[in-house]
Amino acid sequence: GDSVTQMEGPVTLSEEAFLTINCTYTATGYPSLFWYVQYPGEGLQLLLKATKADDKGSNKGFEATYRKETTSFHLEKGSVQVSDSAVYFCALTAAGGTSYGKLTFGQGTILTVHP
Amino acid sequence: DAGVTQSPTHLIKTRGQQVTLRCSPKSGHDTVSWYQQALGQGPQFIFQYYEEEERQRGNFPDRFSGHQFPNYSSELNVNALLLGDSALYLCASSFDRANPDQPQHFGDGTRLSIL
């Protein structure tokens, strides 16, 4: 079945540091890939998405590139802020079949940014 | 424009009881999905409703059931509650189930605690 694996956390950085959170996936067909962010006490917010190979999703300084050859969708940001502290989830939806429209999530990565 | 709203925000039940959680989708959305998020884990797909029918189901027992109403709102029912059902229950809505690229919008969830 479909699965998503994220780097084990938590990740602790100083403000203005470079961020990478690794994400790899297993899926049949050509999935769409997403990063969601969850702030304390809140639901999930879509951060960015990519729907086909080599697409780059970007939002609020975050970027991720859909790499089909390595089945990866790593999240990056050049300079993190304290306000970026949250839990980040990588997710996919598979196109067609029984997984249509169903989001499969990774386990999440806790990011803490210190001033 | 109201987003996805869920009620109640918190709920405490005892083992063996039954519970009903409610969700109103974002305006213009017609598809509702439910997820269970255990502490420290990524959300797990329970089921999805479209046109008042359950279209997809994850690996959850029959104790978990749902309903979608003509106004697209939805309920999640859990019978014979177990301690392991303690979790954050998230509702997500989207438009056009046939297009998995449409992002799902999440509510803030209902925190269910089983004593």
Interface residues (C-beta under 8 A of the other chain):
Chain A: V4 S32 F34 Y36 G41 E42 G43 L44 Q45 L46 K49 T51 F89 A91 T93 A94 A95 T98 S99 Y100 G101 K102 L103 T104 F105 G106 Q107 G108
Chain B: V4 T31 S33 Y35 G40 Q41 G42 P43 Q44 F45 Q48 R55 Q56 G58 L90 A92 S94 R97 A98 P100 D101 P103 Q104 H105 F106 G107 D108 G109
